[in-house]
Amino acid sequence: MLTISQLAPCAGVTVPVRHYHQTGLLAEPERDHSGYRSYDAAPSCG
């Protein structure tokens, strides 16, 4: 699982990932017990 700060550079985005949640282009995952979003890692993102 990746955090939002790990996902952004792996995905090659310069706009904050939250922007993609707000526009509906990326579904926002559930948050863990500490309030962080956890994303499934793509094979190339390890």
C-alpha distance matrix in Angstrom:
0.0 3.8 6.9 9.9 11.6 9.4 9.3 13.1 14.4 12.4 13.8 17.1 17.9 20.4 20.6 18.2 15.4 17.2 20.1 18.4 17.7 21.4 22.8 21.1 19.6 16.0 15.3 13.9 11.2 12.2 11.9 11.1 14.3 14.5 14.4 11.2 9.4 5.8 5.3 4.8 5.3 9.1 11.0 12.6 9.7 8.6
3.8 0.0 3.8 6.6 7.9 5.7 5.9 9.6 11.0 9.6 11.2 14.1 14.7 16.9 17.3 14.9 12.4 14.5 17.4 16.1 15.9 19.4 20.9 19.7 18.1 14.6 14.6 13.0 11.1 12.7 11.9 11.8 14.9 14.3 13.7 10.0 8.3 5.6 5.0 6.3 5.9 9.3 11.7 12.1 8.6 8.7
6.9 3.8 0.0 3.8 5.4 5.2 6.1 8.8 10.9 10.8 12.0 14.5 14.2 15.7 15.6 12.6 10.6 12.1 15.4 14.8 14.3 17.4 19.5 18.7 17.7 14.3 14.2 11.9 10.5 11.7 10.2 10.4 13.3 11.9 10.9 7.1 6.1 5.2 6.3 9.1 9.4 12.5 15.2 15.2 11.6 12.1
9.9 6.6 3.8 0.0 3.8 5.4 5.0 6.3 9.3 10.0 10.4 12.3 11.3 12.4 11.9 8.9 6.9 8.6 11.7 11.5 11.4 14.3 16.3 16.0 15.0 12.0 12.6 10.4 10.3 12.1 11.0 12.3 15.3 13.6 11.7 8.1 6.6 7.2 7.4 10.7 10.9 13.3 16.4 15.9 12.5 14.0
11.6 7.9 5.4 3.8 0.0 3.8 5.6 5.7 7.4 9.1 10.5 11.5 10.8 11.3 11.7 9.1 8.6 10.7 13.4 13.8 14.3 16.8 18.7 19.0 17.6 15.1 16.1 14.1 14.1 15.7 14.2 15.0 17.5 15.3 13.9 10.4 9.9 10.3 10.5 13.2 12.5 14.7 17.2 16.0 12.4 14.0
9.4 5.7 5.2 5.4 3.8 0.0 3.8 5.8 6.3 6.5 8.9 10.5 11.1 12.5 13.6 11.6 10.5 13.2 15.7 15.2 16.0 19.0 20.4 20.1 18.3 15.5 16.6 15.1 14.5 16.4 15.2 15.6 18.4 16.7 15.7 12.0 10.9 9.9 9.3 11.1 9.5 11.6 13.7 12.5 8.8 10.2
9.3 5.9 6.1 5.0 5.6 3.8 0.0 3.8 5.8 5.2 6.0 8.5 8.8 11.1 11.8 10.1 8.1 11.2 13.3 12.2 13.2 16.4 17.4 16.9 14.7 12.0 13.4 12.5 12.4 15.0 14.7 15.8 19.1 17.8 16.2 12.5 10.4 9.3 7.5 9.2 8.0 9.4 12.2 11.2 8.0 10.3
13.1 9.6 8.8 6.3 5.7 5.8 3.8 0.0 3.8 5.5 5.2 6.2 5.5 7.3 8.3 7.2 6.3 9.9 11.3 10.8 12.6 15.2 16.0 16.2 14.0 12.1 14.3 13.6 14.5 17.2 16.9 18.4 21.5 19.9 17.9 14.4 12.5 12.3 10.7 12.7 11.5 12.2 14.9 13.2 10.4 13.4
14.4 11.0 10.9 9.3 7.4 6.3 5.8 3.8 0.0 3.8 5.4 4.9 6.2 7.8 10.2 10.1 10.0 13.6 14.6 14.1 16.3 18.8 19.3 19.7 17.1 15.4 17.8 17.3 17.9 20.6 20.0 21.1 24.1 22.3 20.8 17.2 15.6 15.0 13.2 14.5 12.4 12.6 14.5 11.9 9.4 12.5
12.4 9.6 10.8 10.0 9.1 6.5 5.2 5.5 3.8 0.0 3.8 5.4 7.9 10.6 12.7 12.5 11.4 15.0 16.2 14.9 16.8 19.8 20.0 19.7 16.8 14.9 17.0 16.9 17.0 19.9 19.8 20.7 23.9 22.7 21.3 17.6 15.5 14.0 11.6 12.0 9.3 9.0 10.7 8.2 5.9 9.3
13.8 11.2 12.0 10.4 10.5 8.9 6.0 5.2 5.4 3.8 0.0 3.8 5.6 9.1 10.7 11.1 9.5 13.2 13.7 11.9 14.3 17.2 16.9 16.6 13.4 11.9 14.6 15.2 15.9 19.2 19.7 21.2 24.7 23.6 21.7 18.1 15.5 14.4 11.6 12.2 10.2 9.2 11.7 9.6 8.1 11.8
17.1 14.1 14.5 12.3 11.5 10.5 8.5 6.2 4.9 5.4 3.8 0.0 3.8 6.7 9.4 10.7 10.5 14.2 14.1 13.0 16.0 18.3 17.8 18.2 15.0 14.3 17.4 17.8 19.0 22.2 22.5 24.1 27.4 25.9 24.0 20.4 18.2 17.5 15.0 15.9 13.8 12.7 14.6 11.9 10.7 14.4
17.9 14.7 14.2 11.3 10.8 11.1 8.8 5.5 6.2 7.9 5.6 3.8 0.0 3.8 5.6 7.4 7.6 11.1 10.5 10.0 13.2 15.0 14.6 15.5 12.8 12.4 15.6 15.9 17.7 20.9 21.1 23.2 26.4 24.8 22.4 19.1 17.0 17.1 14.9 16.5 15.2 14.7 17.3 15.0 13.4 17.0
20.4 16.9 15.7 12.4 11.3 12.5 11.1 7.3 7.8 10.6 9.1 6.7 3.8 0.0 3.8 6.3 8.4 11.2 10.3 11.1 14.3 15.3 15.2 17.0 14.8 14.7 17.8 17.7 19.7 22.6 22.4 24.5 27.4 25.4 23.0 19.9 18.3 19.0 17.5 19.5 18.3 18.2 20.7 18.3 16.4 19.8
20.6 17.3 15.6 11.9 11.7 13.6 11.8 8.3 10.2 12.7 10.7 9.4 5.6 3.8 0.0 3.8 6.3 8.2 6.8 8.2 11.2 11.8 11.9 14.0 12.4 12.6 15.6 15.4 17.9 20.7 20.7 23.2 26.0 24.1 21.3 18.6 16.9 18.2 17.0 19.5 19.0 19.2 22.1 20.3 18.2 21.5
18.2 14.9 12.6 8.9 9.1 11.6 10.1 7.2 10.1 12.5 11.1 10.7 7.4 6.3 3.8 0.0 3.8 5.3 5.6 7.6 9.5 10.4 11.7 13.4 12.4 11.7 13.9 12.9 15.2 17.7 17.2 19.7 22.4 20.4 17.5 15.0 13.5 15.3 14.6 17.6 17.5 18.4 21.6 20.2 17.6 20.4
15.4 12.4 10.6 6.9 8.6 10.5 8.1 6.3 10.0 11.4 9.5 10.5 7.6 8.4 6.3 3.8 0.0 3.8 5.3 5.3 6.8 9.0 10.2 11.0 9.8 8.3 10.4 9.5 11.7 14.5 14.6 17.2 20.3 18.8 15.8 13.1 10.9 12.3 11.3 14.2 14.6 15.6 19.0 18.1 15.6 18.3
17.2 14.5 12.1 8.6 10.7 13.2 11.2 9.9 13.6 15.0 13.2 14.2 11.1 11.2 8.2 5.3 3.8 0.0 3.8 5.4 5.0 6.3 8.7 9.8 10.1 8.8 10.0 8.4 11.2 13.4 13.4 16.5 19.2 17.7 14.3 12.4 10.5 12.9 12.7 16.1 17.2 18.5 22.1 21.6 18.9 21.3
20.1 17.4 15.4 11.7 13.4 15.7 13.3 11.3 14.6 16.2 13.7 14.1 10.5 10.3 6.8 5.6 5.3 3.8 0.0 3.8 5.4 5.1 6.2 8.5 8.6 8.8 10.9 10.5 13.9 16.4 16.9 20.1 22.9 21.5 18.1 16.2 14.2 16.3 15.5 18.4 19.3 20.0 23.5 22.7 20.5 23.3
18.4 16.1 14.8 11.5 13.8 15.2 12.2 10.8 14.1 14.9 11.9 13.0 10.0 11.1 8.2 7.6 5.3 5.4 3.8 0.0 3.8 5.5 5.2 6.0 5.0 5.2 8.0 8.7 12.0 15.1 16.3 19.6 22.7 21.9 18.5 16.4 13.6 15.0 13.5 16.0 17.0 17.3 20.9 20.4 18.6 21.4
17.7 15.9 14.3 11.4 14.3 16.0 13.2 12.6 16.3 16.8 14.3 16.0 13.2 14.3 11.2 9.5 6.8 5.0 5.4 3.8 0.0 3.8 5.5 5.2 6.2 5.1 5.9 5.7 9.4 12.1 13.5 17.0 20.0 19.4 15.9 14.3 11.5 13.5 12.6 15.4 17.2 18.1 21.9 21.9 19.8 22.2
21.4 19.4 17.4 14.3 16.8 19.0 16.4 15.2 18.8 19.8 17.2 18.3 15.0 15.3 11.8 10.4 9.0 6.3 5.1 5.5 3.8 0.0 3.8 5.5 7.8 8.3 9.1 8.9 12.6 14.8 15.9 19.6 22.2 21.4 17.7 16.7 14.4 16.8 16.3 19.2 21.0 21.8 25.6 25.4 23.3 25.8
22.8 20.9 19.5 16.3 18.7 20.4 17.4 16.0 19.3 20.0 16.9 17.8 14.6 15.2 11.9 11.7 10.2 8.7 6.2 5.2 5.5 3.8 0.0 3.8 5.6 7.8 9.5 10.7 14.5 17.2 18.8 22.4 25.3 24.7 21.1 19.7 17.1 18.9 17.7 20.1 21.5 21.7 25.4 25.1 23.6 26.3
21.1 19.7 18.7 16.0 19.0 20.1 16.9 16.2 19.7 19.7 16.6 18.2 15.5 17.0 14.0 13.4 11.0 9.8 8.5 6.0 5.2 5.5 3.8 0.0 3.8 5.5 6.5 8.7 12.2 15.0 17.3 20.8 23.9 23.9 20.3 19.0 15.9 17.3 15.8 17.8 19.7 19.8 23.5 23.8 22.4 24.9
19.6 18.1 17.7 15.0 17.6 18.3 14.7 14.0 17.1 16.8 13.4 15.0 12.8 14.8 12.4 12.4 9.8 10.1 8.6 5.0 6.2 7.8 5.6 3.8 0.0 3.8 6.7 9.4 12.6 15.9 18.1 21.4 24.8 24.7 21.3 19.3 16.0 16.7 14.5 16.1 17.4 17.0 20.6 20.6 19.5 22.3
16.0 14.6 14.3 12.0 15.1 15.5 12.0 12.1 15.4 14.9 11.9 14.3 12.4 14.7 12.6 11.7 8.3 8.8 8.8 5.2 5.1 8.3 7.8 5.5 3.8 0.0 3.8 6.3 9.0 12.6 14.7 17.8 21.3 21.3 18.2 16.0 12.5 13.0 10.8 12.6 14.2 14.4 18.1 18.5 17.0 19.4
15.3 14.6 14.2 12.6 16.1 16.6 13.4 14.3 17.8 17.0 14.6 17.4 15.6 17.8 15.6 13.9 10.4 10.0 10.9 8.0 5.9 9.1 9.5 6.5 6.7 3.8 0.0 3.8 6.2 9.5 12.2 15.5 18.9 19.4 16.3 14.6 11.0 11.6 10.1 11.9 14.5 15.2 19.0 20.0 18.3 20.2
13.9 13.0 11.9 10.4 14.1 15.1 12.5 13.6 17.3 16.9 15.2 17.8 15.9 17.7 15.4 12.9 9.5 8.4 10.5 8.7 5.7 8.9 10.7 8.7 9.4 6.3 3.8 0.0 3.8 6.7 8.8 12.2 15.5 15.8 12.5 11.1 7.7 9.2 8.8 11.6 14.3 16.0 19.7 20.7 18.4 19.9
11.2 11.1 10.5 10.3 14.1 14.5 12.4 14.5 17.9 17.0 15.9 19.0 17.7 19.7 17.9 15.2 11.7 11.2 13.9 12.0 9.4 12.6 14.5 12.2 12.6 9.0 6.2 3.8 0.0 3.8 6.4 9.3 12.8 13.7 11.0 9.5 6.0 6.5 6.7 9.3 12.5 14.7 18.3 19.7 17.3 18.1
12.2 12.7 11.7 12.1 15.7 16.4 15.0 17.2 20.6 19.9 19.2 22.2 20.9 22.6 20.7 17.7 14.5 13.4 16.4 15.1 12.1 14.8 17.2 15.0 15.9 12.6 9.5 6.7 3.8 0.0 3.8 6.7 9.7 11.2 8.8 8.4 6.1 7.2 8.9 11.4 14.8 17.5 20.8 22.5 19.8 20.1
11.9 11.9 10.2 11.0 14.2 15.2 14.7 16.9 20.0 19.8 19.7 22.5 21.1 22.4 20.7 17.2 14.6 13.4 16.9 16.3 13.5 15.9 18.8 17.3 18.1 14.7 12.2 8.8 6.4 3.8 0.0 3.8 6.7 7.5 5.1 5.1 4.4 6.5 9.6 12.5 15.5 18.6 21.7 23.1 20.0 20.1
11.1 11.8 10.4 12.3 15.0 15.6 15.8 18.4 21.1 20.7 21.2 24.1 23.2 24.5 23.2 19.7 17.2 16.5 20.1 19.6 17.0 19.6 22.4 20.8 21.4 17.8 15.5 12.2 9.3 6.7 3.8 0.0 3.8 5.4 5.3 5.5 6.3 7.0 10.6 12.9 15.6 19.1 21.8 23.3 20.2 19.6
14.3 14.9 13.3 15.3 17.5 18.4 19.1 21.5 24.1 23.9 24.7 27.4 26.4 27.4 26.0 22.4 20.3 19.2 22.9 22.7 20.0 22.2 25.3 23.9 24.8 21.3 18.9 15.5 12.8 9.7 6.7 3.8 0.0 3.8 5.6 7.5 9.6 10.6 14.3 16.5 19.1 22.7 25.2 26.7 23.4 22.6
14.5 14.3 11.9 13.6 15.3 16.7 17.8 19.9 22.3 22.7 23.6 25.9 24.8 25.4 24.1 20.4 18.8 17.7 21.5 21.9 19.4 21.4 24.7 23.9 24.7 21.3 19.4 15.8 13.7 11.2 7.5 5.4 3.8 0.0 3.8 5.8 9.1 10.7 14.5 17.2 19.3 22.9 25.4 26.4 22.9 22.3
14.4 13.7 10.9 11.7 13.9 15.7 16.2 17.9 20.8 21.3 21.7 24.0 22.4 23.0 21.3 17.5 15.8 14.3 18.1 18.5 15.9 17.7 21.1 20.3 21.3 18.2 16.3 12.5 11.0 8.8 5.1 5.3 5.6 3.8 0.0 3.8 6.7 9.4 13.0 16.2 18.4 21.8 24.8 25.6 22.2 22.2
11.2 10.0 7.1 8.1 10.4 12.0 12.5 14.4 17.2 17.6 18.1 20.4 19.1 19.9 18.6 15.0 13.1 12.4 16.2 16.4 14.3 16.7 19.7 19.0 19.3 16.0 14.6 11.1 9.5 8.4 5.1 5.5 7.5 5.8 3.8 0.0 3.8 6.4 9.8 13.1 15.0 18.4 21.3 21.9 18.4 18.6
9.4 8.3 6.1 6.6 9.9 10.9 10.4 12.5 15.6 15.5 15.5 18.2 17.0 18.3 16.9 13.5 10.9 10.5 14.2 13.6 11.5 14.4 17.1 15.9 16.0 12.5 11.0 7.7 6.0 6.1 4.4 6.3 9.6 9.1 6.7 3.8 0.0 3.8 6.6 10.1 12.4 15.5 18.7 19.5 16.3 16.8
5.8 5.6 5.2 7.2 10.3 9.9 9.3 12.3 15.0 14.0 14.4 17.5 17.1 19.0 18.2 15.3 12.3 12.9 16.3 15.0 13.5 16.8 18.9 17.3 16.7 13.0 11.6 9.2 6.5 7.2 6.5 7.0 10.6 10.7 9.4 6.4 3.8 0.0 3.8 6.8 9.1 12.5 15.5 16.7 13.6 13.6
5.3 5.0 6.3 7.4 10.5 9.3 7.5 10.7 13.2 11.6 11.6 15.0 14.9 17.5 17.0 14.6 11.3 12.7 15.5 13.5 12.6 16.3 17.7 15.8 14.5 10.8 10.1 8.8 6.7 8.9 9.6 10.6 14.3 14.5 13.0 9.8 6.6 3.8 0.0 3.8 6.2 9.1 12.4 13.6 10.9 11.5
4.8 6.3 9.1 10.7 13.2 11.1 9.2 12.7 14.5 12.0 12.2 15.9 16.5 19.5 19.5 17.6 14.2 16.1 18.4 16.0 15.4 19.2 20.1 17.8 16.1 12.6 11.9 11.6 9.3 11.4 12.5 12.9 16.5 17.2 16.2 13.1 10.1 6.8 3.8 0.0 3.8 6.5 9.5 11.6 9.5 9.5
5.3 5.9 9.4 10.9 12.5 9.5 8.0 11.5 12.4 9.3 10.2 13.8 15.2 18.3 19.0 17.5 14.6 17.2 19.3 17.0 17.2 21.0 21.5 19.7 17.4 14.2 14.5 14.3 12.5 14.8 15.5 15.6 19.1 19.3 18.4 15.0 12.4 9.1 6.2 3.8 0.0 3.8 6.3 8.0 5.8 6.0
9.1 9.3 12.5 13.3 14.7 11.6 9.4 12.2 12.6 9.0 9.2 12.7 14.7 18.2 19.2 18.4 15.6 18.5 20.0 17.3 18.1 21.8 21.7 19.8 17.0 14.4 15.2 16.0 14.7 17.5 18.6 19.1 22.7 22.9 21.8 18.4 15.5 12.5 9.1 6.5 3.8 0.0 3.8 5.5 5.2 6.5
11.0 11.7 15.2 16.4 17.2 13.7 12.2 14.9 14.5 10.7 11.7 14.6 17.3 20.7 22.1 21.6 19.0 22.1 23.5 20.9 21.9 25.6 25.4 23.5 20.6 18.1 19.0 19.7 18.3 20.8 21.7 21.8 25.2 25.4 24.8 21.3 18.7 15.5 12.4 9.5 6.3 3.8 0.0 3.8 5.5 5.5
12.6 12.1 15.2 15.9 16.0 12.5 11.2 13.2 11.9 8.2 9.6 11.9 15.0 18.3 20.3 20.2 18.1 21.6 22.7 20.4 21.9 25.4 25.1 23.8 20.6 18.5 20.0 20.7 19.7 22.5 23.1 23.3 26.7 26.4 25.6 21.9 19.5 16.7 13.6 11.6 8.0 5.5 3.8 0.0 3.8 5.6
9.7 8.6 11.6 12.5 12.4 8.8 8.0 10.4 9.4 5.9 8.1 10.7 13.4 16.4 18.2 17.6 15.6 18.9 20.5 18.6 19.8 23.3 23.6 22.4 19.5 17.0 18.3 18.4 17.3 19.8 20.0 20.2 23.4 22.9 22.2 18.4 16.3 13.6 10.9 9.5 5.8 5.2 5.5 3.8 0.0 3.8
8.6 8.7 12.1 14.0 14.0 10.2 10.3 13.4 12.5 9.3 11.8 14.4 17.0 19.8 21.5 20.4 18.3 21.3 23.3 21.4 22.2 25.8 26.3 24.9 22.3 19.4 20.2 19.9 18.1 20.1 20.1 19.6 22.6 22.3 22.2 18.6 16.8 13.6 11.5 9.5 6.0 6.5 5.5 5.6 3.8 0.0
